[in-house]
Amino acid sequence: MKQNTLRLWSAVHTWTSLICTAFMLMLCLTGLPLIFHDEIEALLDDHAWQPANPDGPMLSLDAILAAAYANRPGDVPLFMSFDTDRPVVNVTSGPTPDAASDDMHFASFDRTSGALVPAHDDGGVMHFLLQLHTDMFLGLPGMLFLGAMGLLLVAAIVSGVVLYAPFMRKLDFGTLRTHRSRRLKWLDYHNLLGIVTVAWLLVVGLTGVVNTLANPIVDAWRNQSLADLTAGYEGSAIPTPAEMASLDHAVAQAVDAAPDMTLQFVAFPGGSWSTDYHYAIFLHGNTPLTSHIITPALVDARTGAFADMREMPWYNKALALSGPLHFGDYGGLPLKILWAILDVLTIVVLVTGLYLWVVRRRAAPRDTRQPAALHPAPEQP
């Protein structure tokens, strides 16, 4: 590689790393407990809840919806979801169909009795960490900003891989010069851990970028892929709860249209995950991979007539797959532990990279060699 090209890649690597390092450290630190989000919540949950009638019949979805109306008079339903390990239906409601997330109310109902189920504590540390990790409490601008930091991380990774071979050509892979200076010792640890974690961090970084685009992706799906289903409804108002057809009938049609899939959640008219005139009934596959890919069936919310079932476009599938992959949710606890180990190694890489850059800056008047990089931080020995 020519010297000028080497300097260019080194500059790209150094400055993209420097700009995003603080935010990557924040994401790694907050992401570590979020990997074990389910396990931590189960450990902290002191509610030994049991259904009122464990062996009794399940209430209809319309009955659960009526219980939700009674619990929140004046609210309209936004989403309905279902627990996988207990007979519980969750209903998210709000003052209007397009209510902001801060105005939404989440309630869980026992499907054997219609009674309220004690809620988990959504205002604790885990909720704080999730919000900080997702958007830094800034909403969409915060998400897009973190997405930009993720792209800088990808640029730092790619440039680091390009630089690794020429800078390490005189050393065997895995060499740790612990008997040399402190800077060289940490440089070797930094380079080794950086190249070991590079594939994982590239996957997590790219899926993180996709996750930050969730709102634009959903808006594009709603405004483009479902645009033809709203033809003929121009001028019609969003149906009120009293005007909506039976939810049970709508769900039954969706399940009949895809008997090999499982009901996941329902989006009501007017929300971001449906049109202004349809129930959007989402179903997912039954394999470890397809369980994260959802397919919506659209049912006219006023008449109950089946409208269409269509696969989500590729960008929605990418969003659906990126979330679980980002947090290691595909392989149970063993994969989560692996994700956590790699997360800790990445924190070490970032901290040592920052240390190496500071040391080189201090030594700059006496040292004219290439600047230290941050990830994977290859540097000429």
Secondary structure, DSSP 8 states (H G I E B T S, - for coil): --HHHHHHHHHHHHHHHHHHHHHHHHHHHHHHHHHTHHHHHHHH-------SSTTS----HHHHHHHHHHHSTT-EEEEEEE-SSSSEEEEEEESSTT--GGG-EEEEEETTT--EE----TTSHHHHHHHHHHHTTS-HHHHHHHHHHHHHHHHHHHHHHHHHHHHSTTS-TT---TTS-HHHHHHHHHHHHHHHHHHHHHHHHHHHHHHHTHHHHHHHIIIIITGGGGTT-TT-----GGG---HHHHHHHHHHH-TTSEEEEEE-TTSTTS-SSEEEEEEE-SSTTGGG-EEEEEEETTT--EEEE----HHHHHHHHHHHHHHT-SSHHHHHHHHHHHHHHHHHHHHHHHHHHHHHHHTTTT--S----SSS-----
